[in-house]
Amino acid sequence: MRRLPPPQAGKTNWSRIEVAGFCAQAVEQACRQQAPVIIGIDHAFGFPASYLERYALTDWDGFLDDFVDHWPADRAGVCVDDLRSGNPRSGDNRELRLCERWTAGAKSVFLFDVQGSVAKSTHAGLPWLFGLRRTAMNLHCWPFDGFTVPPDRSVVAEMYPALLRRRYSQPTLKPDAQDAHAVAAWLADMDRRGALERYLEPPLTPDEAKLAQREGWILGVG
C-alpha cells in the first residue's frame, strides 16, 4: 500500500476534481485489464427516506439528477457554502438514514459546521459521484445497483473511517491521511481474507435492504 502524491507538483493535497479524475481512470484501466477495483469514499452517497419522500424522488439516479441541479458544487468557483442560504433542497439535522441509526457516532448529512460532520463533504462530493456514475464504464455503485456485485465490475462504496481508525492505526499520519489509510487497509485486508462479499451483502431484512438501496449504506455496517 502506498500513498500517491497529488498530480500537481508542489501541492500537498488533492483537489476534488483530481480525485474524481483519478477514480475514473482507475475504473477505466480496471475495465481494460479485466481486473476490478474497489473505491471507498468517506461521504454519504444518499439522503434519508424522509428527504426522498418530501421531494418525490423515487430512486438514486433521480435523487442525483435533482441534487446536482440544486447543489452544483462541482462548478468552477462554486463551493457548498455559496449554495446553502435559501436552498430549496435541504433537510433537518435530526434526519438520519437507517445506516446512521445503526452506527454510533455517524451524523446526519444535514448537520453542518460541527467537528466530525460529513454534511459539507457529502454536498461537495455528490456532484463528482454523479459525474463518475455517468461516465465510468463497468462501475457498480453499491448498493444502489444491488448488494451483489458481478465479478467483472469495479465498485464504488461509501465508507466510514471512524469504524476502522483504531484497528489500522498509523500514529504518524495526519487525521485525513489516517482515515484514508484505514479505509484502504481494511479493504485490502478483507479482500485477502475473502471476506468482502460478506460485507457487501449485510444481514438486512427485505424491507431494510429495500430502504438501504434508496438511502445508501455504509460498507462494513451490519
PEFEN-V893321 format. One line per field, one symbol per residue. phi: phi as a letter, one per 20 degrees, with the letter a starting at -180 (. if undefined). A space follows every 50 residues. Layout:
phi=???
This chain:
phi=.beefgfegnedceefffffffffffffffffelcgccddceafebdggg ffffdldebfffffgffffdcffefgmdcgffdffmffdbbefefcfgff fecfnfdffdeemcfnfdgfffffegfffgffgfdfemddeeefeofedg fedfccbfccggfdgffcfcgfefgfffffffffffffffffemdfgfff cffdfgfffffffeenbefoer
